Amino acid sequence: MSEQNFDIVVLGGGSGGYAAALRAVQLGLTVGLIEKGKVGGTCLHRGCIPTKALLHSAEVADYARESSKFGVNTTFDGIDVAAVTAYREGIVSSKWKGLQGLIKARGITTIEGEGRLTSPTTVQVGEDSIVGKHVILATGSYSRSLPGLEIGGRVITSEQALELDFVPKKVAVLGGGVIGVEFASVWKSFGADVTIVEALPHLVPNEEESVSKQLERAFRKRGIDFKLGVRFQGVTQDDSGVVLTLENGETVEAELLLVAVGRGAATAGLGFEEVGVAMDRGFVLTNERLATNVPGVYAVGDIVPGLQLAHRGFQQGIFVAEEIAGLNPIVVDDVNIPKVTYCDPEVASVGYTEAKAVEKFGAQVSSYEYNLGGNGKSAIIGTSGSIKVVRVNDGPVVGVHMIGARVGELIGEAQLAVNWEAYPEDIAPLIHAHPTQNEAMGEAFLMLAGKPLHAL
């Protein structure tokens, strides 16, 4: 047995873990980073990066089919799955090598193996004790299923969906949240028939209702079928496919069933509860400064209740490193973290929906929804959609909600406006370049500031 000592021990090398490690060494602290797989975690290897590469391939496929409306004659000869996989894996490999190099260059000690918390200061990896003055738990998440729904055979999760070496002819997707609609969008662009089943009344049900309705219209126009407000009852499978049964008696037949009902915290069997860390349904409970009830032990990322987003974990990792270093970093509430769903059309939002804003601030809330039909760049790239801004009357912007091609690239200005509590009157005088989709946000701010140019 051996013992290694550090200022900080980080258990988990995903977005939250490696961000904490990188920031900590910048601040002069020594770090031991424990990872049982590959640094980069789910986001880099099985989540954000590979799925967005798939979505880009899907976008190119759609452009190839529709190029004639832009005056370009092309032919669409199908999807070369092996080539798509090579493209996707090439991006992941490049990012992974870059991250490995950065971690090594910064002098972070990487310990390979599965770690288990054995005391408030110690993580056991095999026969080695990794000891830190502080411990950061960052063990990530896994694809959940539903009670009685076993993953296997033709019932798959997003991880297996990424590894498919063929395009299925017909797919059922259980869950109309971010993962479900993104894979539905990819498969439709690749030529599959797709049916989504969502128990709640809308697709992407956590978004602004008007945005969800626009996404439903867009998916209907694309030929993506969906069944809303109905629950899963059971599934059977054989060599030819699956049959999904719903509580209302309907059935959906498909070649594969993708289970996309959310992600659970990867904390089982890691010793957290034995050391006394407060837990709830597998998640690690923390205060707003990400400290657990055990002194010196912090948690970041998907294991902390709230939004499960890579950039949330990344920022929390930075936050905890700065907290340990005594810098007293500011807290960003989950509601003010930007969210993007990369289906076609994209959905992006930050802050309160109008309904939630009314709940929090009372009736003194107003909003304006600018239709992208009036935006020149949106017309050029052939997208429809909208940008909705929510404000407190005579007060700041508290929410921005968007749908349309490429709107994920607009979320930066929106999150600055919300987090800096900007008034529309503060933003309206600023110049938005022409022709850009960003102008649409400027128009919405102009309207709420009382000086609309193009709005009636």
Order of alpha helices (4+ residues) and beta strands (2+ residues): beta-alpha-beta-alpha-alpha-alpha-beta-beta-beta-beta-beta-beta-alpha-beta-alpha-beta-alpha-beta-beta-beta-beta-beta-beta-alpha-beta-beta-beta-alpha-beta-beta-alpha-beta-alpha-beta-beta-alpha-alpha-alpha
